[in-house]
């Protein structure tokens, strides 16, 4: 399902149940603006996706979950060896 269709179906699902983004925000513990950003995105981190599913949103209408990446620099793979002349 493409993202526009998914968003439209999610909006329809929310309207039928009279659920607002503010209600979702309060259930999940984030701001309403962040809920709007998350629901319009292409993917969510696994932890955010799990929180939405636990709040009762249908998993098939949410953006795809993705694994969270570690932040920061990648570790060095080798050591620099200084040649003595």
N, C-alpha and C positions, 0 to 999 in steps of 0.2 A: 504494500500500500504506500503510495507516495505521501509526502509530508502534508500537502494541502488537504488531501482526502482524510488523512488521519486527524488533522486539526479540526476539520469540519465535523467529523463524526464525534470527536471528543467534546466539542462545543455543544452539539446536539444532545449527547448523553448528559452533560452537565445541566443543560436547560430543562430537559425532561424531569430531572430530579431536583430542580431548583437549588443547585449547588453553585455558589459563587467562588471566584478565585480567593476572596477574602476568607471564606469558610475553609478552603483548602489550606491557605496560609496559616490559619490558626491551628488546624489539625496537625500540620507538619512542623510548625514552629519557625517559619520564615516569613518574609514580607510578601505582600500581594504582588508587588512588582517583580520579585524574584520568581514567583509562581508563573507569572505571565511569560517571563523570559524562558524558563525551563520548559513550559508546555509548547512553546513555539520553536524550540531548538530541534536540531536533527538527532541529537543523542544526549543522554544523561549519564552522569557517573553512576556506578552501581549503587552507591549508598543513597543518593537522592532518589533513584528509581525505586529502591526498596521502601523508602519512606512514603512515597506516593502510593505504592501498592498496599502498604500497611494501612494507609488512610482510607482505602476503599476504592481507589481509581482503578479502572480495568487495565491490566497489563498490556493487552493488545492495542490499546489506543494511546499509550504513552510512547514518547520517543524511545528509540532503541537504547538499552543499557550498554555501557562500555566500562572497561576496567579503568580504575584511576591510576594515573601515572605518578611516579615519584617525581617530586620537584627537585630542581638543582642540577648541578653539573654531573655529567656521567663520570664514573671513576676512571682513573687512568689505567690503561691496559698494560703499559710497559714502562720501564725506567729509562731515563736518559743516561747514557754512559758517556762520560767525558774521557776522551783519549788524551793521554799524557804525551807530549812531544819530546 
